[in-house]
Amino acid sequence: MISAFTEIKGHKLHYVRDGEAGLPIFLIHGVPSASFRWRPVQELISPYLNTYAYDIIGMGKSDKPRTGWDYTFENDAHMMAELMDQWGYEKMVICGDDWGGGIALTFAALYPERTDLLIAIDPVCLDIWPVPEIEAVGRAHFIKDDDEFLTAMSDLPAKMAQTLRTMVYKPWKLTALDQREYMEPYQTVDYAMGGSQMLGNNAYATLKLDGIRGLAARAASMNTSWTIDLDYSQIIAPTMIMWGSRDIFLDPKARFRLKNEIVNAPVRVQLVEEAGHLPGVERPEFVAESILDFVTEHRTLGALAQPYLGGLVDE
């Protein structure tokens, strides 16, 4: 994997590339994470596809502007188009989960000619979001004094640790090391002194103002009208909607409502059994195989760097 930075609209963006051949695929993460969330899937599909996973502005290692930037899915989509220009692609497979799924849907509607295929995994869409946990973080954004802001957000690590455990159907699938990576943008923990992100232990932790401000700014900007008013009829790329059967954050039944909105493209609906809101974390092999199968269904085996002959998922 190659970690790199580039600049779009005056802001530094971070992305991770893996793979050198096959169709290019653009991977967009959700909250409260960054490009690393795609790593389990990215590692599995990179022998077949040229993969790019980026940190959306305000999160991960990308810039987190506090002023002068409107955090909207539409602006995210425009940034993606410019990234594609820099990478030298007219079209890419667009794939996102959670917030990234909402961004992917928005991109496909605004840039239908640049969307080769569309994959939305447990996406924010229609009127089924935002969730209360994110709305609470967004309210803190309006506290202007940084010290007061950090005081108000002092319990964020503990709440985030608990939220992460409920985002998966099988909590043991999200290891202590996984949790550490999720929490890294938001706090520094002295593990030598006994700190634990897995337990949301703040005794040996220091909050990271920049990371939490970025998360709060994005959370405060969330507007359901972005996905209610989105013209899904503009989506013309073959689409796959995947949903964890045990997702308690976004109702899996919404996959059928979303399918009915995408009237001008063939749509495959794929339920991911035994998975919560993070299918790519809980069942990366199944998600990876589904992506490869979907690509070959619509773009033939020649779209892959090498033929996929099975083996990721036990039969």
C-alpha positions in Angstrom: 0.0 0.0 0.0 1.2 3.5 -0.8 0.2 6.4 1.4 0.2 9.8 -0.3 -1.0 13.3 -0.1 -2.3 15.8 -2.7 -4.0 19.2 -2.7 -7.5 19.9 -3.9 -9.1 23.4 -3.6 -6.3 24.5 -1.3 -6.7 21.6 1.1 -4.4 18.7 1.7 -6.0 15.3 1.2 -4.6 11.9 2.2 -5.2 8.7 0.3 -4.0 5.1 0.1 -3.4 3.3 -3.1 -3.0 -0.5 -3.5 -2.9 -2.4 -6.8 -1.5 -1.6 -10.1 -3.9 -3.1 -12.7 -7.6 -3.8 -13.2 -10.4 -1.3 -13.1 -9.8 1.6 -10.8 -12.1 1.7 -7.7 -12.6 4.7 -5.4 -13.3 3.7 -1.8 -15.0 6.3 0.5 -15.2 5.7 4.2 -17.8 6.7 6.8 -17.8 8.0 10.4 -16.0 7.9 12.8 -13.1 6.6 10.7 -10.8 7.2 7.8 -9.3 5.4 4.8 -8.0 2.6 7.1 -11.6 1.4 7.5 -11.3 0.0 3.9 -8.0 -1.8 4.5 -9.4 -5.3 5.2 -11.3 -5.2 1.9 -8.7 -3.2 0.0 -6.0 -5.8 0.7 -8.3 -8.5 -0.7 -9.4 -6.8 -3.9 -6.1 -5.0 -4.8 -4.7 -8.1 -6.7 -7.6 -7.7 -9.0 -8.5 -3.9 -9.0 -6.5 -0.7 -8.8 -7.8 0.6 -5.4 -7.8 4.2 -4.0 -9.1 4.9 -0.5 -9.1 8.5 0.7 -9.7 10.4 3.9 -12.6 12.7 3.3 -11.9 16.3 4.2 -12.3 16.9 8.0 -11.3 13.4 8.9 -8.3 11.1 9.1 -5.0 12.7 7.9 -6.7 15.1 5.5 -7.1 18.8 6.3 -9.8 19.8 8.8 -10.8 23.4 8.0 -12.8 25.1 10.7 -13.8 28.1 8.4 -14.0 28.7 4.7 -15.3 25.3 3.7 -18.8 23.9 3.5 -18.9 20.3 4.6 -21.5 18.9 2.2 -21.8 15.7 0.2 -22.0 17.7 -3.0 -18.6 19.4 -2.2 -17.2 16.0 -1.4 -18.3 14.8 -4.8 -16.7 17.7 -6.5 -13.4 17.0 -4.7 -13.6 13.4 -5.8 -13.9 14.5 -9.4 -10.8 16.6 -9.1 -9.0 13.7 -7.4 -9.9 11.5 -10.4 -8.5 14.1 -12.7 -5.2 14.1 -10.8 -5.1 10.3 -10.8 -5.8 10.3 -14.6 -9.2 8.6 -14.6 -12.2 9.7 -16.6 -14.3 6.9 -14.9 -14.0 4.9 -11.7 -16.0 2.3 -9.8 -17.4 4.3 -6.9 -17.8 2.5 -3.6 -18.7 3.9 -0.2 -20.1 2.9 3.2 -22.1 4.9 5.8 -21.3 8.6 5.1 -19.1 7.4 2.2 -22.2 5.6 0.8 -24.1 8.9 0.8 -21.2 10.6 -0.9 -21.0 7.8 -3.4 -24.7 8.1 -4.3 -24.3 11.9 -4.6 -21.3 11.5 -6.9 -23.1 9.0 -9.1 -26.1 11.4 -9.4 -24.0 14.5 -10.1 -21.3 12.8 -12.3 -23.2 9.9 -14.0 -20.7 9.9 -16.9 -17.8 9.4 -14.5 -19.3 6.6 -12.5 -18.4 3.2 -14.0 -20.2 1.2 -11.4 -21.7 2.2 -8.1 -21.5 0.3 -4.8 -23.3 1.6 -1.6 -22.8 -0.3 1.6 -25.1 0.6 4.6 -25.3 4.1 3.1 -26.8 7.1 4.7 -29.7 7.8 2.3 -33.2 9.1 2.0 -34.6 10.1 5.4 -33.0 7.4 7.6 -30.2 9.5 9.1 -28.4 11.2 11.0 -28.2 9.1 14.1 -28.4 10.6 17.6 -24.8 9.9 18.4 -23.6 12.0 15.5 -26.1 14.8 16.1 -24.8 15.1 19.7 -21.2 15.6 18.4 -22.5 18.2 15.9 -24.1 20.3 18.6 -20.7 20.8 20.3 -19.3 22.4 17.1 -21.0 25.7 18.0 -18.9 26.1 21.2 -16.3 28.6 19.9 -13.9 28.6 22.9 -11.5 25.6 22.5 -11.2 24.9 26.2 -14.9 24.8 26.7 -15.2 22.7 23.6 -12.8 20.1 24.9 -14.5 20.1 28.2 -17.8 19.4 26.5 -16.2 16.6 24.5 -14.2 15.1 27.3 -16.4 11.9 27.3 -16.2 11.5 23.5 -13.6 8.6 23.7 -15.7 6.6 26.1 -18.9 7.2 24.0 -17.1 6.4 20.8 -15.7 3.2 22.2 -19.2 2.1 23.2 -20.7 3.2 19.8 -18.0 1.2 17.9 -18.9 -1.9 19.8 -22.5 -1.6 18.9 -21.8 -0.9 15.2 -20.7 -4.5 14.8 -22.9 -7.5 15.3 -20.0 -9.6 16.7 -18.0 -7.2 19.0 -15.0 -9.5 18.9 -14.6 -8.7 15.2 -13.5 -5.2 16.3 -10.2 -5.9 18.0 -8.4 -3.7 20.6 -6.0 -2.7 17.8 -8.9 -1.8 15.5 -10.3 0.4 18.2 -7.0 2.1 18.8 -6.9 3.0 15.1 -10.4 4.4 15.1 -9.6 6.5 18.1 -6.2 7.7 17.1 -7.4 10.9 15.3 -9.3 12.0 18.4 -7.0 11.3 21.3 -3.4 10.4 22.3 -3.2 7.6 24.8 -0.2 6.7 27.0 -0.4 3.0 26.9 2.8 2.6 28.9 0.9 4.2 31.8 -2.1 1.9 31.4 -4.4 3.8 29.2 -6.9 1.9 27.2 -8.9 3.1 24.2 -10.8 -0.2 24.1 -12.3 0.8 27.5 -12.7 4.4 26.6 -10.2 5.2 29.5 -9.3 8.9 29.6 -7.0 8.7 32.6 -3.9 8.6 30.4 -5.3 10.3 27.3 -5.0 13.7 25.8 -7.8 14.9 23.4 -6.7 16.0 19.9 -8.4 19.3 19.3 -7.9 19.3 15.5 -9.4 15.8 15.0 -12.4 16.4 17.2 -13.1 19.8 15.7 -13.1 18.2 12.3 -15.5 15.5 13.3 -17.8 18.1 15.0 -17.7 20.4 12.0 -18.8 17.6 9.7 -21.4 16.3 12.1 -22.9 19.8 12.5 -23.2 20.2 8.8 -25.2 17.0 8.2 -28.5 17.7 6.5 -31.0 15.0 5.6 -32.2 17.1 2.7 -29.0 16.2 0.8 -30.2 12.6 0.4 -34.0 13.3 0.4 -33.7 15.8 -2.4 -31.0 14.0 -4.3 -32.2 13.1 -7.8 -31.6 9.4 -7.8 -33.0 9.1 -11.3 -29.7 10.6 -12.5 -27.8 7.5 -11.5 -27.3 5.4 -14.6 -24.4 3.1 -13.5 -25.1 -0.5 -12.6 -25.5 -0.4 -8.8 -25.1 -2.8 -5.9 -26.6 -2.0 -2.6 -25.2 -4.0 0.3 -26.5 -4.0 3.8 -25.6 -5.7 7.1 -28.5 -7.8 8.2 -27.9 -6.8 11.8 -27.4 -3.0 11.3 -29.0 -1.2 14.2 -28.0 2.3 13.1 -29.5 2.3 9.6 -32.5 0.1 9.0 -31.6 -2.7 6.5 -35.1 -2.5 5.0 -34.1 0.8 3.5 -32.2 -1.1 0.9 -35.5 -1.7 -1.0 -36.6 1.9 -0.7 -33.3 3.0 -2.1 -33.5 0.4 -4.9 -36.9 1.8 -5.9 -35.4 5.3 -6.2 -32.7 4.3 -8.6 -35.0 3.9 -11.6 -32.5 4.2 -14.5 -29.9 1.6 -13.6 -29.9 -2.1 -12.9 -29.7 -2.6 -9.1 -28.5 -5.6 -7.2 -29.5 -5.8 -3.5 -27.1 -7.8 -1.4 -27.8 -8.6 2.2 -24.7 -9.3 4.3 -25.8 -11.9 6.9 -24.2 -11.9 10.4 -23.0 -8.3 10.0 -23.9 -5.0 11.6 -23.2 -1.5 10.3 -19.6 -2.4 9.3 -19.8 -5.3 6.9 -16.3 -4.5 5.5 -14.9 -5.0 9.0 -17.0 -8.0 10.1 -17.1 -9.9 6.8 -14.4 -8.4 4.6 -14.0 -11.6 2.5 -17.7 -11.7 1.6 -17.7 -8.0 0.8 -14.6 -8.3 -1.3 -15.9 -11.3 -3.2 -19.3 -9.5 -3.8 -17.4 -6.5 -5.3 -15.3 -8.7 -7.6 -18.4 -10.7 -8.7 -20.3 -7.5 -9.3 -17.5 -6.0 -11.4 -17.2 -9.1 -13.5 -20.9 -9.4 -14.0 -21.1 -6.0 -15.6 -17.5 -5.5 -17.0 -16.4 -9.1 -17.7 -13.4 -11.0 -16.3 -11.1 -8.7 -18.4 -11.9 -5.9 -16.0 -9.8 -7.6 -13.4 -6.0 -7.7 -13.3 -6.3 -11.5 -13.0 -9.3 -13.8 -13.0 -11.0 -14.3 -9.7 -11.6 -18.0 -9.3 -13.0 -18.0 -5.7 -11.3 -18.7 -2.4 -12.0 -15.6 -0.4 -15.2 -17.0 1.1 -15.5 -20.6 2.3 -18.0 -22.5 0.2 
